[in-house]
Amino acid sequence: MNIPARTLRMTFVAAALAAAAGGAFALDTGGFMRVATDTTMGVSPNSAPGMPGRAEGDRDQQPAATTDMSADKAKQSVSDSTVTSKVKAKLLVTKELKSTGIHVKTKNGTVNLSGSVPTQEQHQLAVDATRSVNGVSSVNDELKVLSQ
């Protein structure tokens, strides 16, 4: 099966946009893209009458703390993934920077740079490029400079 390059590009772009927006995507049988932005469950899994763990009085109530924490975690994960992607893209397009040896991880807006670069100038370029990305709150610099 040969899929045209344009179709693949459009699929990847839609997937990236859905991931950045916190949504989910799927192709239906006709090849049309479906995007869902609200993936939270409307009813708790234990809401049926007689299910253990639920009192009859709170049948219609959602466990708000668990749902809120899960949503916040998911949003932070998407946000961190987005920041990581933006940093990697910025490092790739920065002229005179060899970024193939740089590893990027993000947690709560703090970007961890690890790996190695050939010179001190490359090191400074990488750190400056990372700091310039929107969404980066701080940079944990663990890059090593290789002397050649």
N, C-alpha and C positions, 0 to 999 in steps of 0.2 A: 504494500500500500504506500503510495507516494503522496505525501501531504505538501501542498505548495508552501513555499517559504513565507509568503505574505500571511497565510492562515496561521502558521506557527508564530510569526511575529505578533500578530493581533492577539493570539491566545496568551502569549507570555506577557504582553502589555496589560491585558485585562486582569491576569492573575496578579501582577505586581500592584496594579491599582486597587484591586480588591483586598490584597493583603495589607497595603498601606492604609486603607480606609477601615480595616477591621472586619471586612466582610468575607464571604465565601463565594466561590464560583463553581459552575459546572456546565458541561456541554450536554444538551439534550440529544435525543436520537437523530434529530434533523441537523445537528451541528451548530445550533444557535446557543449563544452564551446566556446563561442565567446567573444573575448576581443577587446574593442575599446579604443584606447588611445587618439584619437582626437575627442572630443565631442562638439567642437565649431561649430556654424552654419556658413555655407559658404555664405549665402545670408541673408541680413537683412530682417525681416518680412514685412517691408513697402517698398519693392523695386519694386513692380508692378507699371506700368504706371497708372497715375491717382489716386494713393493712397494719402490720405491727409497726410501732414507732410513731404513730400519729394518734393524737387524741381526737375524739369526735368533734370537739369545739374548734380546733385549728385546722380543719380540713381545707378551708379556702385560703389560708394564709401561706405566703411564701416564706421560706427561711431567709429573710432579708440579709443577714450578716454574711452568710455563706455565698449567696448570689452576688452581693456587692464586692466581696473580696475576690471572687473568681473573675468577675468582670474587670476589676482594677488590675488584677494580675495579667489578664489577657491583653488589656490595653497597654500596660507597661511593656509586655513582651513584644507586641507589635511595634510600639514606639522605639524600643531598643533595637529591634531588627531593622527598622527604617533608618535609624541613625547609623547603624553599622554599615548598611548598604550605601548610604550617602557618603560616609567616610571612605569606604573602599573605592567608590566611583571618583571621589575627589583626588585620592592618592593616584589613581590610574591616569587621570588627565593632567596632573601636575607635571609640567615640563621639567626635564632634567632630574626627575626622581625615578629611581628604579625601585618600584614598590612590590616586586614579586616576593621579596623576603620578609615583608611586613604582615603580621597577623593582627586582626582587629576583633575585639570583643567589646560589647557594651552592656552595662548593667546600671539601671536607674540613671541614665544620662551620662555616666562616667565611662569614657572610652579607654580601654586598655590596649596599648600598642606594645607588641612584642615581636621578636625576630631580630633581623640584622639588616644593616645598610652599609654600603662600602665606605662612606666618608662622614665626617662631622657635618658638612654642608647638607648632605642628603638627610641626615638625622634631623637637622633644624627645619628643612623643607617639609618633612613628614609631620613633625609636631605642629608647625604653623598651619599647614593645610588642614590638619585634623581640628585644630581650634577654631578654624574659620567656618566649619560646618554648622548649620542651624540645628539646634537640638543637643549639641554637646555642652554639658555643664562643666566638665573637667576632664583632663587627660592624665592618665597614669602611664608614664613613659618608662617602658622597660626595654626600649630598643638598644641593641648593642652595635657599636661601630667596629667594623672589621678593618684592621690596618692591612693594607696591601703593599 
